[in-house]
Amino acid sequence: MLDFGSVVDIPGCMYRVLVVDDDDSIRETIATILRFEKKYDVFLASSGKQALSVLETEGFDLILLDIMMPGMTGLELLEKIKASYPLPEVIMCSGHGSVNSAVEATKKGAFDFLEKPVDQDRLMLTLRNATKQIDLSREKRTLEQEIGKRYTFHGASPTIQPILDTIDRVAPTNARVLISGENGTGKELVARRLHALSQCSGPFVDVNCAAIPKELIESELFGHEKGAFTGAERFKKGKFELAHGGTLFLDEIGDMDLSAQAKVLRVLQENVVQRVGGSKPVSVNVRVLAATNKDLEEEVKEGNFREDLFYRLIVVPIQVPPLRDRREDVPLFVDLFARECAQENGLSRKTFTSAAIDCLKMGDWPGNVRELKNFVERLVILCPESEVGEADIKRLLRGGSRSDIDVFDSCASFEEFKEQSEMLFLRRKLDENGWNVKRTAENLSMQRSNLYKKMEKYGLR
């Protein structure tokens, strides 16, 4: 039987511990030591079978597990635990300790190995180290959940459901995906969802190919050796190496230079990169996702994009529709963006009248979801009332916002006025061009990389 007689949920306990040992006195000794610390909620089991039984109904942070037990050994139980319950840290204990047992336990996923009789100081040190790891894992899961919420690809319209189904089917595979669609439709969110649902344990690394000057793209992607070119004062890993074991997202790949395309193709074919100025190939294991707002088939015909690279990338194509083709999702986005903006800026919650929602649904939104998000944030920040109406939307929709009008009165210095004026001017031009950065830069006779820098400076997204 499991020993629940002395087990009580103690207020303030931070870690739940399961002690598995067939020796009654050892179980009680360890339990007494842990309960004295007042931060461990202790459960006891006398066999592997009983331990598996309690694991079906109770969650644990730590498991102290004896190796030599009748019926099911500790190493056998360790394998079952790691297969079905990967979160608890497992510390093995044995009176028949050996280097081979410790090595085998570590290979099977044990956090540490203690010899019997268990030294109290050694036990507490091992537990402290384990709880540090547990805290880090908790923090990581919390961050992943927050990131998952932030980068969720939303939508309930009929045009979106097939895309969500495709993402769910292809995400666990290693297939490359080419995501196409207009600027602001959410191509990066599709890529992040693919990564989040994948088997990759490595990071998600994104590269905006359009934002990197032609002469630097190879250094960014493949890295460089110290002294490889003027300004290369130290060794640098490229994005492919940084994404090893994870996902590399090549955004705006249609703007990549042809010479860089050839080298990307080689990486996809051979799974190796060669740093600029280097002579030794470096192996990489990376899943590549790419996105573009261009018609790459047309770019291939015009000689602007390599045909062989195109077919390497488009194993699975995903076309993200513009907002005008999914107007049913506008109310969902408005509610989402309004809540996020209020929370992030410490503002009171804003509601929208049905007339205001209808007005937003009728909008053209050439910048798609990104433009709608920016506008909803503007409404939440600038509208004085708790309810946003149709009149508020019409007043702010075409640049008649108080931020434009009051720029003269709100700036305390000429420098601040110049920056505010530049920010408003760039935002207006980006709106006019549907947030197509390349077209906006061309219309302004500005280097695209310079425009990206200013967008980052002013938080224009």
C-alpha positions in Angstrom: 0.0 0.0 0.0 1.0 3.6 -0.6 1.8 5.3 2.7 -0.7 8.2 2.7 -1.2 8.3 6.5 1.2 11.1 7.1 0.8 12.8 3.7 -0.9 16.2 3.9 -0.9 19.1 1.5 1.2 21.6 3.4 0.5 25.3 2.7 3.5 26.9 1.1 5.0 23.6 -0.2 6.8 24.3 -3.5 7.8 20.8 -4.6 6.0 17.5 -4.6 8.3 14.5 -4.0 7.7 10.7 -4.4 10.0 8.5 -2.5 10.1 4.9 -3.9 12.0 2.3 -1.8 11.1 -1.2 -0.6 12.9 -0.5 2.8 10.4 1.0 5.3 13.0 2.6 7.5 14.8 4.3 4.5 11.5 5.7 3.2 10.6 7.1 6.6 14.1 8.5 7.2 14.1 10.4 3.8 10.5 11.6 4.3 11.4 13.0 7.8 14.4 14.9 6.4 12.3 16.3 3.6 9.4 17.3 5.7 11.7 19.1 8.1 12.6 21.5 5.3 8.9 22.5 5.0 9.0 23.0 1.3 8.5 19.4 0.2 5.1 17.6 0.0 6.2 13.9 0.4 4.5 10.8 -0.9 5.8 7.3 -0.3 5.7 4.0 -2.3 7.2 0.6 -1.5 7.4 -0.8 -5.1 7.6 0.2 -8.7 4.0 -1.0 -9.3 2.7 1.2 -6.5 4.7 4.2 -7.8 3.1 3.8 -11.2 -0.3 3.7 -9.6 0.1 7.0 -7.8 1.7 8.6 -10.8 -1.6 8.0 -12.7 -3.4 10.4 -10.3 -0.7 12.7 -8.8 1.8 15.0 -10.3 5.4 15.3 -9.0 8.4 17.5 -9.3 10.9 15.0 -7.9 11.2 11.3 -7.5 13.7 9.6 -5.3 14.0 6.1 -6.6 15.8 3.0 -5.3 17.5 0.8 -7.9 17.4 -2.6 -6.2 13.7 -3.5 -5.6 11.8 -6.8 -6.0 9.5 -7.2 -9.0 10.4 -4.0 -11.0 13.9 -2.6 -10.6 14.5 1.1 -10.3 16.1 1.3 -13.7 13.1 -0.4 -15.3 10.8 2.0 -13.5 12.9 5.0 -14.6 12.4 4.0 -18.2 8.6 3.9 -17.7 8.6 7.2 -15.9 10.6 9.0 -18.6 8.4 7.5 -21.3 5.1 8.6 -19.8 6.0 11.4 -17.2 8.9 13.4 -18.6 8.6 16.4 -16.2 9.7 15.0 -12.8 13.5 15.0 -12.1 14.5 11.5 -10.9 17.3 10.9 -8.4 18.5 7.3 -8.2 19.6 5.7 -4.8 21.3 2.4 -4.3 23.2 0.5 -1.6 24.8 -1.4 -4.4 26.2 1.6 -6.1 28.6 1.3 -8.9 30.0 3.5 -11.7 28.1 1.3 -14.3 24.8 1.8 -12.5 25.3 5.5 -12.3 26.2 5.8 -15.9 23.2 3.7 -17.0 20.8 5.7 -14.8 22.1 8.9 -16.3 21.7 7.6 -19.8 18.1 6.7 -19.0 17.4 10.3 -17.9 18.2 10.4 -14.2 19.2 13.7 -12.7 21.7 12.3 -10.2 22.8 9.2 -8.4 23.2 8.8 -4.6 24.7 5.9 -2.7 23.2 4.4 0.4 23.3 5.1 3.3 22.2 8.5 2.0 24.2 11.3 3.5 21.9 14.1 4.6 24.1 16.9 3.4 24.6 15.2 0.0 20.9 14.6 -0.3 20.0 18.2 0.4 22.7 19.5 -2.0 21.3 17.3 -4.8 17.7 18.3 -4.1 18.7 22.0 -4.2 20.4 21.5 -7.6 17.4 19.5 -8.8 14.9 22.2 -7.7 17.0 24.9 -9.5 16.5 22.8 -12.7 12.8 22.4 -11.9 12.5 26.2 -11.5 14.2 26.8 -14.8 11.9 24.3 -16.5 8.8 26.0 -15.0 10.0 29.4 -16.2 10.8 28.0 -19.7 7.3 26.5 -19.9 5.7 29.8 -18.8 7.7 31.7 -21.4 6.8 29.2 -24.1 3.1 29.6 -23.2 3.4 33.3 -23.4 5.2 33.2 -26.7 2.6 30.7 -27.9 -0.2 33.2 -27.1 1.7 36.1 -28.6 2.4 34.2 -31.9 -0.9 32.3 -32.4 -2.3 32.3 -35.9 -5.9 33.3 -35.4 -8.9 32.8 -37.6 -12.3 31.2 -37.7 -13.4 32.0 -41.3 -13.9 29.2 -43.9 -10.7 30.3 -45.7 -8.5 29.8 -42.6 -9.6 26.3 -41.5 -7.9 24.5 -44.4 -4.7 26.4 -43.6 -4.8 25.4 -39.9 -5.4 21.8 -41.0 -2.4 21.9 -43.3 -0.2 23.4 -40.5 -1.2 20.7 -38.1 -0.5 17.9 -40.6 2.9 19.2 -41.9 4.3 20.6 -38.6 5.5 17.3 -37.1 7.3 16.4 -40.4 10.6 17.8 -41.7 9.0 19.0 -44.9 10.0 22.5 -46.1 7.1 25.0 -46.4 6.8 28.1 -48.6 4.4 30.6 -47.1 3.1 33.2 -49.5 0.7 36.1 -49.1 0.5 39.9 -49.0 2.3 41.9 -46.4 0.7 41.9 -43.0 -1.4 38.7 -43.5 0.4 36.7 -40.8 3.0 34.7 -42.7 5.5 34.8 -39.7 2.7 33.6 -37.4 2.2 30.6 -39.7 5.9 29.8 -39.5 6.0 30.1 -35.7 3.0 27.8 -35.4 4.8 25.3 -37.6 7.8 25.5 -35.4 5.8 25.3 -32.1 4.0 22.1 -33.3 7.2 20.5 -34.8 9.6 17.9 -33.3 12.4 20.4 -33.3 14.1 21.0 -30.0 16.3 23.9 -31.2 15.4 27.6 -31.6 13.3 29.5 -34.0 15.6 31.9 -35.9 14.1 34.4 -38.3 15.8 36.4 -41.1 14.3 39.2 -43.0 16.1 38.8 -46.3 14.8 42.2 -47.6 16.2 44.1 -44.6 19.8 43.0 -45.0 22.0 44.8 -47.6 23.2 42.7 -50.5 26.8 42.8 -49.4 26.0 41.4 -45.9 23.4 38.7 -46.6 26.0 35.9 -46.9 27.7 36.9 -43.7 24.3 37.0 -41.9 23.2 33.6 -43.2 26.5 31.6 -43.2 28.7 33.5 -40.7 32.2 34.7 -41.2 35.8 34.2 -39.9 37.7 36.9 -38.2 39.4 39.2 -40.8 37.3 37.8 -43.7 36.5 41.3 -44.8 36.8 44.9 -43.6 34.9 45.2 -40.4 35.0 41.5 -39.6 36.9 42.0 -36.3 35.8 38.7 -34.8 34.4 35.3 -35.7 30.6 35.2 -36.1 28.1 32.3 -36.5 25.5 32.7 -39.2 21.8 32.2 -38.9 22.0 28.6 -40.2 24.4 27.6 -37.4 22.4 29.5 -34.8 19.2 27.6 -35.9 20.9 24.2 -35.6 18.4 21.6 -34.4 15.6 24.1 -34.9 13.9 26.2 -37.5 15.3 28.9 -39.8 12.6 31.2 -41.2 13.7 33.0 -44.3 11.2 35.9 -44.6 10.9 37.9 -47.9 13.0 35.3 -49.6 11.9 36.7 -53.0 14.2 39.7 -52.3 17.3 37.5 -51.8 20.3 38.1 -54.1 20.9 35.4 -56.8 24.4 34.6 -55.5 23.1 34.1 -52.0 20.3 31.9 -53.4 22.9 29.6 -54.9 24.6 29.2 -51.5 21.3 28.6 -49.7 20.5 25.9 -52.3 23.8 24.2 -51.5 23.0 24.2 -47.8 19.6 22.6 -48.5 21.3 19.9 -50.7 24.3 19.1 -48.5 23.3 20.2 -45.0 26.6 22.1 -44.6 27.5 25.8 -44.5 30.8 27.5 -45.2 31.5 30.7 -43.4 32.7 33.7 -45.4 36.5 33.6 -45.4 36.4 30.0 -44.1 37.7 26.8 -45.8 36.1 24.2 -43.6 32.4 23.1 -44.1 30.2 23.1 -41.0 27.4 20.5 -40.7 24.0 21.9 -39.8 20.6 20.3 -39.1 18.0 22.9 -39.8 14.4 22.9 -41.0 13.9 25.8 -43.4 10.6 27.7 -43.8 10.4 30.5 -46.3 7.9 33.3 -46.9 7.3 35.8 -49.7 4.8 38.4 -50.8 5.9 37.8 -54.5 4.7 35.4 -57.1 7.9 33.3 -57.1 6.9 31.3 -60.2 6.7 34.6 -62.1 10.1 35.6 -60.5 11.6 32.4 -61.8 10.3 33.1 -65.3 11.8 36.6 -65.2 15.2 35.2 -64.0 15.0 36.8 -60.6 14.7 33.6 -58.6 16.4 30.2 -59.1 14.1 27.6 -60.3 16.0 24.8 -58.5 15.8 26.7 -55.2 12.1 27.4 -55.7 11.3 23.7 -56.0 13.4 22.9 -53.0 11.4 25.3 -50.9 7.9 24.6 -52.1 7.5 21.0 -50.8 4.3 22.2 -49.1 2.8 25.5 -50.2 0.6 27.6 -47.9 -1.2 30.6 -49.3 -2.3 33.1 -46.5 -5.4 35.1 -47.7 -5.6 38.8 -47.4 -8.0 40.3 -44.8 -10.5 41.4 -47.4 -11.1 37.7 -48.1 -11.7 36.8 -44.5 -13.8 39.7 -43.2 -15.6 37.4 -40.8 -12.4 37.4 -38.7 -12.3 41.2 -38.2 -14.4 41.1 -35.0 -12.1 38.4 -33.5 -9.0 40.5 -34.3 -10.5 43.7 -33.0 -11.3 42.1 -29.6 -7.9 40.4 -29.4 -5.9 43.5 -30.3 -7.9 45.7 -28.1 -7.4 43.4 -25.1 -3.6 43.0 -25.8 -3.1 46.8 -26.2 -5.0 47.6 -23.0 -3.0 45.0 -21.0 0.4 46.0 -22.4 -0.1 49.7 -21.7 -2.1 49.5 -18.5 -5.2 51.0 -20.0 -8.8 50.4 -19.3 -10.6 47.8 -21.5 -12.3 49.3 -24.6 -15.5 47.9 -26.2 -16.6 48.5 -29.7 -20.2 49.2 -30.9 -21.7 46.9 -33.5 -21.7 49.9 -35.9 -17.9 50.3 -35.2 -17.3 46.7 -35.9 -19.3 46.8 -39.2 -17.3 49.9 -40.2 -14.0 48.1 -39.6 -15.3 45.0 -41.5 -16.0 47.2 -44.5 -12.4 48.7 -44.6 -10.0 47.8 -47.4 -7.0 47.2 -45.1 -4.3 47.1 -47.8 -1.8 46.4 -45.0 -4.1 43.5 -43.9 -4.0 42.2 -40.3 -0.9 44.2 -39.4 -2.6 47.5 -40.5 -5.8 46.6 -38.6 -3.8 45.8 -35.5 -2.0 49.2 -35.6 -5.3 51.0 -36.1 -7.1 49.2 -33.2 -4.1 50.1 -31.0 -4.5 53.7 -32.1 -8.2 53.6 -31.2 -7.6 52.1 -27.8 -4.9 54.7 -26.9 -6.6 57.8 -28.3 -10.3 57.3 -27.8 -11.2 58.9 -24.4 -14.4 56.9 -23.9 -14.6 53.3 -22.8 -16.7 52.5 -25.9 -15.4 53.0 -29.4 -18.0 54.1 -31.9 -18.3 54.6 -35.7 -17.5 58.3 -35.3 -14.2 57.5 -33.6 -13.2 55.2 -36.4 -14.0 57.8 -39.1 -12.2 60.5 -37.3 -9.0 58.5 -36.9 -9.1 56.3 -40.0 -7.5 58.7 -42.5 -4.9 60.4 -40.4 -7.1 62.9 -38.5 -5.8 61.5 -35.2 -4.9 63.7 -32.3 -1.3 62.5 -32.5 -1.1 64.2 -36.0 -2.9 67.3 -34.9 -1.2 67.8 -31.6 2.3 67.2 -32.7 3.0 70.9 -32.7 1.8 71.4 -29.1 3.1 68.1 -27.6 6.8 68.5 -28.6 9.0 70.3 -26.1 12.0 70.6 -28.5 12.8 70.9 -32.2 14.5 67.5 -32.2 11.4 65.8 -30.7 9.2 67.6 -33.2 11.4 66.2 -36.1 11.2 62.7 -34.8 7.5 62.8 -34.2 6.9 64.3 -37.7 9.2 61.7 -39.3 7.3 58.9 -37.5 3.9 60.1 -38.6 5.1 60.7 -42.1 6.5 57.2 -42.4 3.5 55.6 -40.9 1.2 57.4 -43.4 3.4 56.3 -46.3 3.5 52.7 -45.1 -0.3 52.8 -44.8 -0.6 54.2 -48.3 1.6 51.3 -49.7 -0.1 48.6 -47.8 2.9 48.2 -45.5 4.9 47.0 -48.5 8.4 48.1 -47.3 10.1 47.7 -50.6 7.5 49.8 -52.5 7.4 52.4 -49.7 11.2 52.8 -49.8 11.2 53.1 -53.6 8.5 55.7 -53.5 10.4 57.7 -50.9 13.8 57.2 -52.8 15.1 55.7 -49.6 17.3 52.6 -49.0 15.1 49.8 -47.8 17.6 48.9 -45.0 17.4 52.6 -43.8 13.6 52.4 -43.8 13.7 49.2 -41.7 16.0 50.9 -39.2 13.6 53.8 -38.9 10.6 51.5 -38.5 12.4 49.7 -35.7 13.4 53.0 -34.1 9.7 54.2 -34.0 8.1 50.8 -33.3 6.3 50.8 -36.7 5.3 47.2 -37.4 
